[in-house]
């Protein structure tokens, strides 16, 4: 199965660390409650742990949810300030 992004896809990055042990429901709820976004919008939602050496991405592709993971290295710089998410258009 191929996963593609369109030019209209936005990427949201949660700036606060998230418990990586969660599954679909945990990350789905986080997108709704903390980021105040629609997890079924087709946008990408990225999460890291406190050490920033693990990354999880939640996305709806039109027929189901994807929850992808990555380990190793420092994947994102440390967040500063009180914002809960950053978005790239």
QUINORTA-V813841 format. One record per backbone hydrogen bond with DSSP energy under -0.5 kcal/mol. CO is the residue of the C=O (numbers start at 0). NH is the residue of the N-H. Records with the same first field share a line. If there is no record, write none. Layout:
CO->NH  NH
This chain:
1->3
5->8
9->11  43
10->87
11->13  45
12->85
17->19
18->21
22->26
23->27
24->28
25->29
26->30
27->31
28->32
29->33  34
30->36
36->38
37->40
43->11
44->57
45->13
46->55
47->17
48->51
51->74  75
52->71
53->48
54->69
55->46
56->67
57->44
58->60  65
63->60
65->58
67->56
69->54
72->74
83->14  15
85->12
87->10
